[in-house]
Amino acid sequence: MPIDLAELRKLSVAERIQLAEDLWDSIALDASALPGLTQAQSQEIQRRLRAHDADPSTAVPWEEVRVELMAGPRPR
């Protein structure tokens, strides 16, 4: 089924947000159909967890991350 993006852009922002939420919810219902992690991804997660367990002081608190994200991209 082709999706007409021009038609979607005619929706209000609130309607598009609701559509995105509904779409995401439909994906979550089919989570078992999603591909799993690759072996390399699983190994990287484990490596990062071990690094954090070894030195938790390197973690950045969520509030700091949030402030940085909300500030937008840094100039290069």
C-alpha positions as CSV (number, residue, x, y, z in Angstrom):
1,M,0.0,0.0,0.0
2,P,1.7,3.2,-1.1
3,I,1.6,6.1,1.4
4,D,1.2,9.6,0.1
5,L,3.4,11.8,2.2
6,A,1.9,15.0,0.7
7,E,-1.5,13.8,2.2
8,L,0.1,13.1,5.5
9,R,1.6,16.6,5.6
10,K,-1.9,18.0,5.4
11,L,-2.7,16.6,8.8
12,S,-2.3,18.8,11.8
13,V,0.8,18.3,14.0
14,A,-1.4,16.7,16.7
15,E,-2.8,14.3,14.1
16,R,0.6,13.4,12.8
17,I,1.9,12.8,16.3
18,Q,-1.1,10.5,17.0
19,L,-0.4,8.7,13.8
20,A,3.2,8.2,14.7
21,E,2.2,6.9,18.2
22,D,-0.3,4.5,16.6
23,L,2.2,3.3,14.1
24,W,4.8,2.7,16.9
25,D,2.2,0.9,19.0
26,S,1.4,-1.4,16.0
27,I,5.1,-2.2,15.7
28,A,5.4,-3.0,19.4
29,L,2.5,-5.5,19.0
30,D,4.6,-7.4,16.4
31,A,7.8,-7.2,18.4
32,S,8.4,-10.9,17.9
33,A,8.8,-10.3,14.2
34,L,11.6,-7.8,14.7
35,P,15.1,-8.9,14.0
36,G,17.2,-9.7,17.1
37,L,20.6,-8.3,17.9
38,T,23.6,-9.5,15.9
39,Q,26.3,-11.4,17.8
40,A,28.6,-8.3,17.5
41,Q,25.9,-6.1,18.9
42,S,25.3,-8.4,21.9
43,Q,29.1,-8.5,22.5
44,E,29.3,-4.7,22.4
45,I,26.5,-4.4,24.9
46,Q,28.2,-6.9,27.2
47,R,31.5,-5.0,26.8
48,R,29.9,-1.7,27.7
49,L,28.1,-3.3,30.7
50,R,31.4,-4.7,32.0
51,A,33.1,-1.3,31.5
52,H,30.3,0.4,33.5
53,D,30.5,-2.2,36.3
54,A,34.2,-1.7,36.5
55,D,33.9,2.1,36.8
56,P,30.4,3.4,37.3
57,S,31.8,6.9,37.7
58,T,32.1,7.3,34.0
59,A,28.3,7.3,33.6
60,V,26.6,10.6,32.7
61,P,23.4,11.4,34.7
62,W,20.3,11.5,32.6
63,E,19.6,15.2,33.4
64,E,23.0,16.1,31.9
65,V,22.4,14.1,28.8
66,R,18.9,15.6,28.5
67,V,20.2,19.2,28.8
68,E,22.8,18.5,26.1
69,L,20.3,16.9,23.8
70,M,17.9,19.8,24.2
71,A,20.6,22.3,23.5
72,G,20.9,20.9,19.9
73,P,23.9,20.0,17.8
74,R,27.2,21.5,18.6
75,P,29.0,23.6,16.0
76,R,31.9,21.9,14.4
